[in-house]
Amino acid sequence: MLVLLGNGDGTFLDDERFRGRLYVTGLATVDLDGDGMLDVVVADGLNHEIVVLLNQW
């Protein structure tokens, strides 16, 4: 999975790649930790797991 983080001015930081055996069957963005920034929740259909990526910016 490849994630592109925005700089807030229409440009992006270098991409972040999440490697491994991840088969994305669903994806949602939501503020899970109440910090006002969107986090990413991914459904991994291969491993039958939910992967949470918290926004740390």
Phi and psi restraints in degrees (range 20) as a CNS / XPLOR table:
assign (resid 1 and name C) (resid 2 and name N)
       (resid 2 and name CA) (resid 2 and name C) 1.0 -116.3 20.0 2
assign (resid 2 and name N) (resid 2 and name CA)
       (resid 2 and name C) (resid 3 and name N) 1.0 130.7 20.0 2
assign (resid 2 and name C) (resid 3 and name N)
       (resid 3 and name CA) (resid 3 and name C) 1.0 -120.4 20.0 2
assign (resid 3 and name N) (resid 3 and name CA)
       (resid 3 and name C) (resid 4 and name N) 1.0 129.5 20.0 2
assign (resid 3 and name C) (resid 4 and name N)
       (resid 4 and name CA) (resid 4 and name C) 1.0 -110.0 20.0 2
assign (resid 4 and name N) (resid 4 and name CA)
       (resid 4 and name C) (resid 5 and name N) 1.0 118.9 20.0 2
assign (resid 4 and name C) (resid 5 and name N)
       (resid 5 and name CA) (resid 5 and name C) 1.0 -95.4 20.0 2
assign (resid 5 and name N) (resid 5 and name CA)
       (resid 5 and name C) (resid 6 and name N) 1.0 134.2 20.0 2
assign (resid 5 and name C) (resid 6 and name N)
       (resid 6 and name CA) (resid 6 and name C) 1.0 -84.6 20.0 2
assign (resid 6 and name N) (resid 6 and name CA)
       (resid 6 and name C) (resid 7 and name N) 1.0 149.7 20.0 2
assign (resid 6 and name C) (resid 7 and name N)
       (resid 7 and name CA) (resid 7 and name C) 1.0 -86.9 20.0 2
assign (resid 7 and name N) (resid 7 and name CA)
       (resid 7 and name C) (resid 8 and name N) 1.0 -9.8 20.0 2
assign (resid 7 and name C) (resid 8 and name N)
       (resid 8 and name CA) (resid 8 and name C) 1.0 91.1 20.0 2
assign (resid 8 and name N) (resid 8 and name CA)
       (resid 8 and name C) (resid 9 and name N) 1.0 -1.6 20.0 2
assign (resid 8 and name C) (resid 9 and name N)
       (resid 9 and name CA) (resid 9 and name C) 1.0 -121.6 20.0 2
assign (resid 9 and name N) (resid 9 and name CA)
       (resid 9 and name C) (resid 10 and name N) 1.0 18.3 20.0 2
assign (resid 9 and name C) (resid 10 and name N)
       (resid 10 and name CA) (resid 10 and name C) 1.0 92.6 20.0 2
assign (resid 10 and name N) (resid 10 and name CA)
       (resid 10 and name C) (resid 11 and name N) 1.0 -3.4 20.0 2
assign (resid 10 and name C) (resid 11 and name N)
       (resid 11 and name CA) (resid 11 and name C) 1.0 -110.7 20.0 2
assign (resid 11 and name N) (resid 11 and name CA)
       (resid 11 and name C) (resid 12 and name N) 1.0 170.8 20.0 2
assign (resid 11 and name C) (resid 12 and name N)
       (resid 12 and name CA) (resid 12 and name C) 1.0 -125.2 20.0 2
assign (resid 12 and name N) (resid 12 and name CA)
       (resid 12 and name C) (resid 13 and name N) 1.0 152.2 20.0 2
assign (resid 12 and name C) (resid 13 and name N)
       (resid 13 and name CA) (resid 13 and name C) 1.0 -73.5 20.0 2
assign (resid 13 and name N) (resid 13 and name CA)
       (resid 13 and name C) (resid 14 and name N) 1.0 172.6 20.0 2
assign (resid 13 and name C) (resid 14 and name N)
       (resid 14 and name CA) (resid 14 and name C) 1.0 -58.8 20.0 2
assign (resid 14 and name N) (resid 14 and name CA)
       (resid 14 and name C) (resid 15 and name N) 1.0 148.9 20.0 2
assign (resid 14 and name C) (resid 15 and name N)
       (resid 15 and name CA) (resid 15 and name C) 1.0 -69.3 20.0 2
assign (resid 15 and name N) (resid 15 and name CA)
       (resid 15 and name C) (resid 16 and name N) 1.0 150.4 20.0 2
assign (resid 15 and name C) (resid 16 and name N)
       (resid 16 and name CA) (resid 16 and name C) 1.0 -109.7 20.0 2
assign (resid 16 and name N) (resid 16 and name CA)
       (resid 16 and name C) (resid 17 and name N) 1.0 123.4 20.0 2
assign (resid 16 and name C) (resid 17 and name N)
       (resid 17 and name CA) (resid 17 and name C) 1.0 -107.2 20.0 2
assign (resid 17 and name N) (resid 17 and name CA)
       (resid 17 and name C) (resid 18 and name N) 1.0 131.3 20.0 2
assign (resid 17 and name C) (resid 18 and name N)
       (resid 18 and name CA) (resid 18 and name C) 1.0 -108.4 20.0 2
assign (resid 18 and name N) (resid 18 and name CA)
       (resid 18 and name C) (resid 19 and name N) 1.0 105.3 20.0 2
assign (resid 18 and name C) (resid 19 and name N)
       (resid 19 and name CA) (resid 19 and name C) 1.0 -94.5 20.0 2
assign (resid 19 and name N) (resid 19 and name CA)
       (resid 19 and name C) (resid 20 and name N) 1.0 171.1 20.0 2
assign (resid 19 and name C) (resid 20 and name N)
       (resid 20 and name CA) (resid 20 and name C) 1.0 121.8 20.0 2
assign (resid 20 and name N) (resid 20 and name CA)
       (resid 20 and name C) (resid 21 and name N) 1.0 -171.4 20.0 2
assign (resid 20 and name C) (resid 21 and name N)
       (resid 21 and name CA) (resid 21 and name C) 1.0 -90.2 20.0 2
assign (resid 21 and name N) (resid 21 and name CA)
       (resid 21 and name C) (resid 22 and name N) 1.0 78.2 20.0 2
assign (resid 21 and name C) (resid 22 and name N)
       (resid 22 and name CA) (resid 22 and name C) 1.0 -117.7 20.0 2
assign (resid 22 and name N) (resid 22 and name CA)
       (resid 22 and name C) (resid 23 and name N) 1.0 119.5 20.0 2
assign (resid 22 and name C) (resid 23 and name N)
       (resid 23 and name CA) (resid 23 and name C) 1.0 -114.3 20.0 2
assign (resid 23 and name N) (resid 23 and name CA)
       (resid 23 and name C) (resid 24 and name N) 1.0 98.8 20.0 2
assign (resid 23 and name C) (resid 24 and name N)
       (resid 24 and name CA) (resid 24 and name C) 1.0 -73.9 20.0 2
assign (resid 24 and name N) (resid 24 and name CA)
       (resid 24 and name C) (resid 25 and name N) 1.0 118.7 20.0 2
assign (resid 24 and name C) (resid 25 and name N)
       (resid 25 and name CA) (resid 25 and name C) 1.0 -113.2 20.0 2
assign (resid 25 and name N) (resid 25 and name CA)
       (resid 25 and name C) (resid 26 and name N) 1.0 -6.9 20.0 2
assign (resid 25 and name C) (resid 26 and name N)
       (resid 26 and name CA) (resid 26 and name C) 1.0 -166.4 20.0 2
assign (resid 26 and name N) (resid 26 and name CA)
       (resid 26 and name C) (resid 27 and name N) 1.0 151.8 20.0 2
assign (resid 26 and name C) (resid 27 and name N)
       (resid 27 and name CA) (resid 27 and name C) 1.0 -149.4 20.0 2
assign (resid 27 and name N) (resid 27 and name CA)
       (resid 27 and name C) (resid 28 and name N) 1.0 139.1 20.0 2
assign (resid 27 and name C) (resid 28 and name N)
       (resid 28 and name CA) (resid 28 and name C) 1.0 -143.0 20.0 2
assign (resid 28 and name N) (resid 28 and name CA)
       (resid 28 and name C) (resid 29 and name N) 1.0 151.3 20.0 2
assign (resid 28 and name C) (resid 29 and name N)
       (resid 29 and name CA) (resid 29 and name C) 1.0 -115.8 20.0 2
assign (resid 29 and name N) (resid 29 and name CA)
       (resid 29 and name C) (resid 30 and name N) 1.0 134.1 20.0 2
assign (resid 29 and name C) (resid 30 and name N)
       (resid 30 and name CA) (resid 30 and name C) 1.0 -160.0 20.0 2
assign (resid 30 and name N) (resid 30 and name CA)
       (resid 30 and name C) (resid 31 and name N) 1.0 150.9 20.0 2
assign (resid 30 and name C) (resid 31 and name N)
       (resid 31 and name CA) (resid 31 and name C) 1.0 -84.4 20.0 2
assign (resid 31 and name N) (resid 31 and name CA)
       (resid 31 and name C) (resid 32 and name N) 1.0 91.0 20.0 2
assign (resid 31 and name C) (resid 32 and name N)
       (resid 32 and name CA) (resid 32 and name C) 1.0 -76.2 20.0 2
assign (resid 32 and name N) (resid 32 and name CA)
       (resid 32 and name C) (resid 33 and name N) 1.0 -32.6 20.0 2
assign (resid 32 and name C) (resid 33 and name N)
       (resid 33 and name CA) (resid 33 and name C) 1.0 -105.3 20.0 2
assign (resid 33 and name N) (resid 33 and name CA)
       (resid 33 and name C) (resid 34 and name N) 1.0 8.4 20.0 2
assign (resid 33 and name C) (resid 34 and name N)
       (resid 34 and name CA) (resid 34 and name C) 1.0 70.3 20.0 2
assign (resid 34 and name N) (resid 34 and name CA)
       (resid 34 and name C) (resid 35 and name N) 1.0 22.0 20.0 2
assign (resid 34 and name C) (resid 35 and name N)
       (resid 35 and name CA) (resid 35 and name C) 1.0 -93.7 20.0 2
assign (resid 35 and name N) (resid 35 and name CA)
       (resid 35 and name C) (resid 36 and name N) 1.0 2.6 20.0 2
assign (resid 35 and name C) (resid 36 and name N)
       (resid 36 and name CA) (resid 36 and name C) 1.0 86.1 20.0 2
assign (resid 36 and name N) (resid 36 and name CA)
       (resid 36 and name C) (resid 37 and name N) 1.0 -0.3 20.0 2
assign (resid 36 and name C) (resid 37 and name N)
       (resid 37 and name CA) (resid 37 and name C) 1.0 -115.3 20.0 2
assign (resid 37 and name N) (resid 37 and name CA)
       (resid 37 and name C) (resid 38 and name N) 1.0 143.1 20.0 2
assign (resid 37 and name C) (resid 38 and name N)
       (resid 38 and name CA) (resid 38 and name C) 1.0 -72.2 20.0 2
assign (resid 38 and name N) (resid 38 and name CA)
       (resid 38 and name C) (resid 39 and name N) 1.0 138.0 20.0 2
assign (resid 38 and name C) (resid 39 and name N)
       (resid 39 and name CA) (resid 39 and name C) 1.0 -108.8 20.0 2
assign (resid 39 and name N) (resid 39 and name CA)
       (resid 39 and name C) (resid 40 and name N) 1.0 166.2 20.0 2
assign (resid 39 and name C) (resid 40 and name N)
       (resid 40 and name CA) (resid 40 and name C) 1.0 -116.0 20.0 2
assign (resid 40 and name N) (resid 40 and name CA)
       (resid 40 and name C) (resid 41 and name N) 1.0 133.2 20.0 2
assign (resid 40 and name C) (resid 41 and name N)
       (resid 41 and name CA) (resid 41 and name C) 1.0 -119.3 20.0 2
assign (resid 41 and name N) (resid 41 and name CA)
       (resid 41 and name C) (resid 42 and name N) 1.0 126.3 20.0 2
assign (resid 41 and name C) (resid 42 and name N)
       (resid 42 and name CA) (resid 42 and name C) 1.0 -121.0 20.0 2
assign (resid 42 and name N) (resid 42 and name CA)
       (resid 42 and name C) (resid 43 and name N) 1.0 132.9 20.0 2
assign (resid 42 and name C) (resid 43 and name N)
       (resid 43 and name CA) (resid 43 and name C) 1.0 -91.0 20.0 2
assign (resid 43 and name N) (resid 43 and name CA)
       (resid 43 and name C) (resid 44 and name N) 1.0 121.4 20.0 2
assign (resid 43 and name C) (resid 44 and name N)
       (resid 44 and name CA) (resid 44 and name C) 1.0 -99.8 20.0 2
assign (resid 44 and name N) (resid 44 and name CA)
       (resid 44 and name C) (resid 45 and name N) 1.0 102.5 20.0 2
assign (resid 44 and name C) (resid 45 and name N)
       (resid 45 and name CA) (resid 45 and name C) 1.0 -72.1 20.0 2
assign (resid 45 and name N) (resid 45 and name CA)
       (resid 45 and name C) (resid 46 and name N) 1.0 -20.4 20.0 2
assign (resid 45 and name C) (resid 46 and name N)
       (resid 46 and name CA) (resid 46 and name C) 1.0 -75.8 20.0 2
assign (resid 46 and name N) (resid 46 and name CA)
       (resid 46 and name C) (resid 47 and name N) 1.0 -45.3 20.0 2
assign (resid 46 and name C) (resid 47 and name N)
       (resid 47 and name CA) (resid 47 and name C) 1.0 -99.8 20.0 2
assign (resid 47 and name N) (resid 47 and name CA)
       (resid 47 and name C) (resid 48 and name N) 1.0 -0.3 20.0 2
assign (resid 47 and name C) (resid 48 and name N)
       (resid 48 and name CA) (resid 48 and name C) 1.0 55.8 20.0 2
assign (resid 48 and name N) (resid 48 and name CA)
       (resid 48 and name C) (resid 49 and name N) 1.0 49.6 20.0 2
assign (resid 48 and name C) (resid 49 and name N)
       (resid 49 and name CA) (resid 49 and name C) 1.0 -130.5 20.0 2
assign (resid 49 and name N) (resid 49 and name CA)
       (resid 49 and name C) (resid 50 and name N) 1.0 162.1 20.0 2
assign (resid 49 and name C) (resid 50 and name N)
       (resid 50 and name CA) (resid 50 and name C) 1.0 -110.2 20.0 2
assign (resid 50 and name N) (resid 50 and name CA)
       (resid 50 and name C) (resid 51 and name N) 1.0 127.6 20.0 2
assign (resid 50 and name C) (resid 51 and name N)
       (resid 51 and name CA) (resid 51 and name C) 1.0 -108.7 20.0 2
assign (resid 51 and name N) (resid 51 and name CA)
       (resid 51 and name C) (resid 52 and name N) 1.0 129.6 20.0 2
assign (resid 51 and name C) (resid 52 and name N)
       (resid 52 and name CA) (resid 52 and name C) 1.0 -113.3 20.0 2
assign (resid 52 and name N) (resid 52 and name CA)
       (resid 52 and name C) (resid 53 and name N) 1.0 126.6 20.0 2
assign (resid 52 and name C) (resid 53 and name N)
       (resid 53 and name CA) (resid 53 and name C) 1.0 -115.7 20.0 2
assign (resid 53 and name N) (resid 53 and name CA)
       (resid 53 and name C) (resid 54 and name N) 1.0 106.0 20.0 2
assign (resid 53 and name C) (resid 54 and name N)
       (resid 54 and name CA) (resid 54 and name C) 1.0 -81.7 20.0 2
assign (resid 54 and name N) (resid 54 and name CA)
       (resid 54 and name C) (resid 55 and name N) 1.0 134.4 20.0 2
assign (resid 54 and name C) (resid 55 and name N)
       (resid 55 and name CA) (resid 55 and name C) 1.0 -68.4 20.0 2
assign (resid 55 and name N) (resid 55 and name CA)
       (resid 55 and name C) (resid 56 and name N) 1.0 123.3 20.0 2
assign (resid 55 and name C) (resid 56 and name N)
       (resid 56 and name CA) (resid 56 and name C) 1.0 -113.2 20.0 2
assign (resid 56 and name N) (resid 56 and name CA)
       (resid 56 and name C) (resid 57 and name N) 1.0 14.1 20.0 2
